[in-house]
């Protein structure tokens, strides 16, 4: 095998400069869940919908109202307290973190 031919300093420098032109790795983008645009201000339309639909639910909690009515959690908590005060729903379990209600029946 013949010996390698020696390159000049200029040729070595040119080869070194040309070698580093590779593009950077593109990290794959993860699929992100879109942020939900829940209502944070209670308008008359939402209030009427709460009064109409919530008494028909067998199980009522903050997360149920957020999912079904597309309202914010703080608004759902206020709505639950209001419905309980009016006697539309009855509490099953009340805790500082989670309140569970059911619809009020005529026998109660």
Backbone torsions as a table, in degrees:
resi	resn	phi	psi	omega
1	UNK	NA	127.3	-176.9
2	UNK	-73.6	150.6	179.3
3	UNK	-67.3	151.3	179.6
4	UNK	-67.4	145.5	179.0
5	UNK	-80.7	133.1	-177.6
6	UNK	-75.5	131.2	178.1
7	UNK	-90.4	154.1	178.0
8	UNK	-74.9	166.0	180.0
9	UNK	-61.0	-39.3	179.8
10	UNK	-64.8	-39.8	-179.9
11	UNK	-68.4	-39.1	177.9
12	UNK	-64.6	-42.2	179.9
13	UNK	-65.0	-40.4	178.8
14	UNK	-64.8	-40.0	179.7
15	UNK	-67.1	-38.9	179.2
16	UNK	-66.7	-39.8	179.6
17	UNK	-68.8	-34.9	-177.8
18	UNK	-75.1	-25.9	-175.2
19	UNK	-72.2	-25.5	-174.3
20	UNK	-91.3	20.2	-174.8
21	UNK	-91.8	9.3	-177.8
22	UNK	-69.9	141.5	-178.4
23	UNK	-75.4	155.4	-178.6
24	UNK	-73.1	156.9	-178.9
25	UNK	-68.2	135.4	177.1
26	UNK	-93.0	114.5	178.5
27	UNK	-75.6	137.0	-176.5
28	UNK	-68.4	142.6	179.2
29	UNK	-82.4	132.4	176.8
30	UNK	-82.5	150.5	176.7
31	UNK	-74.9	120.4	-178.6
32	UNK	-102.8	139.3	176.5
33	UNK	-74.8	135.3	179.4
34	UNK	-67.8	144.7	177.4
35	UNK	-71.2	134.6	-179.7
36	UNK	-75.8	137.3	178.9
37	UNK	-99.8	77.0	-179.6
38	UNK	-84.6	149.4	179.7
39	UNK	-70.9	138.4	178.8
40	UNK	-116.4	-6.7	177.1
41	UNK	-120.0	129.9	-176.7
42	UNK	-84.1	112.9	175.2
43	UNK	-101.1	174.0	-175.2
44	UNK	-63.3	-36.4	-179.3
45	UNK	-63.3	-45.7	178.5
46	UNK	-65.7	-40.2	-178.8
47	UNK	-63.7	-43.3	177.8
48	UNK	-63.1	-39.2	179.3
49	UNK	-66.1	-39.3	177.2
50	UNK	-62.3	-47.3	-178.5
51	UNK	-64.8	-29.2	-177.7
52	UNK	-83.8	-44.3	-170.8
53	UNK	-90.1	-39.2	-172.4
54	UNK	-62.1	-38.2	178.7
55	UNK	-63.7	-14.5	179.0
56	UNK	-88.8	-12.6	-179.3
57	UNK	-75.6	138.5	176.2
58	UNK	-78.4	-37.1	-179.2
59	UNK	-122.2	124.3	-177.6
60	UNK	-126.8	127.3	173.9
61	UNK	-148.1	175.6	-179.6
62	UNK	-60.2	-45.4	-176.9
63	UNK	-65.4	-33.5	177.4
64	UNK	-64.3	-45.2	-179.6
65	UNK	-66.2	-38.8	179.6
66	UNK	-63.0	-45.1	-178.2
67	UNK	-68.6	-47.8	-171.6
68	UNK	-81.5	-36.2	-174.6
69	UNK	-102.4	-4.8	179.4
70	UNK	56.2	50.0	175.9
71	UNK	-118.9	163.4	179.5
72	UNK	-74.4	161.3	-177.3
73	UNK	-64.5	-40.2	-179.5
74	UNK	-66.4	-37.1	177.7
75	UNK	-68.8	-35.5	178.1
76	UNK	-65.4	-39.9	178.5
77	UNK	-64.1	-41.7	178.2
78	UNK	-64.8	-41.9	-179.9
79	UNK	-63.8	-40.6	179.3
80	UNK	-64.5	-42.0	178.0
81	UNK	-63.3	-39.5	179.2
82	UNK	-65.3	-44.9	180.0
83	UNK	-65.9	-35.2	177.8
84	UNK	-67.8	-40.2	179.5
85	UNK	-64.8	-33.2	179.2
86	UNK	-81.3	-10.8	178.8
87	UNK	84.0	14.8	-179.2
88	UNK	-78.6	-34.1	177.3
89	UNK	-126.9	155.4	179.0
90	UNK	-119.6	141.3	-178.6
91	UNK	-75.3	140.9	172.0
92	UNK	-100.5	-50.4	-179.4
93	UNK	-143.2	126.4	177.6
94	UNK	-118.5	127.9	-179.5
95	UNK	-141.1	161.4	-178.3
96	UNK	-65.4	-26.1	-178.2
97	UNK	-97.4	-33.4	-174.4
98	UNK	-144.7	127.7	175.6
99	UNK	-114.7	132.3	-179.0
100	UNK	-119.8	130.9	-179.1
101	UNK	-126.7	165.9	171.3
102	UNK	-135.8	167.8	-179.5
103	UNK	-69.6	148.8	179.5
104	UNK	-79.6	132.6	178.8
105	UNK	-103.1	164.2	-176.1
106	UNK	-69.8	-25.6	-177.1
107	UNK	-75.0	-17.1	-177.6
108	UNK	-82.4	NA	NA
